[in-house]
Each structure stands twice: as C-alpha cells, then as structure tokens.
C-alpha cells in the first residue's frame, strides 16, 4: 500500500513539473470500487498527499483520487465515505 502511495505521489510530482502557464489543471489518479460518497478532503503534496487528504475530509473509504496542479502548488483531492 505504501509503495502504491509513493508511486502515485512520485507520478504527481513528475506531472507537476510539466505544468507551465495553466492556472489550474486537474488529473485523475486513482479510482476504487468504493462508493464516491459525500466527503471530500484536500491536502498539499508537501503535507502528506493522499493519506492526509483523506484524514482532512474524514474519509475512511477512498473512492477517487485527483490531483490539482496550480501556480500555488500541487494539491491531492480525495473523495469517499
């Protein structure tokens, strides 16, 4: 599990270096079989990424993971229950 999280964050970091002038760019990273639910959590990649975003949103079952690239940095967005 930690290896998968590391690979996702590494890929997000590589993609973030490709963003130049686009104000906000969203990219889907992962989808699970869990229901999308009503909860959403966000965290900067420097704050811990997916796990921190899930904790910030009170999410225990992750459904989707997206990444937002902007001039302010890279943010992981997690949805679920």
FENLIN-V185737 format. One record per helix or strand of 3 or more residues. SS is the DSSP state (helix for helix, strand for strand). FROM is the first residue (numbers start at 0). LEN is the number of residues. If there is no record, write none. Layout:
ss:SS from:FROM len:LEN
ss:SS from:FROM len:LEN
This chain:
ss:helix from:1 len:15
ss:strand from:23 len:8
ss:strand from:38 len:6
ss:helix from:44 len:3
ss:helix from:49 len:7
ss:strand from:61 len:9
ss:strand from:72 len:8
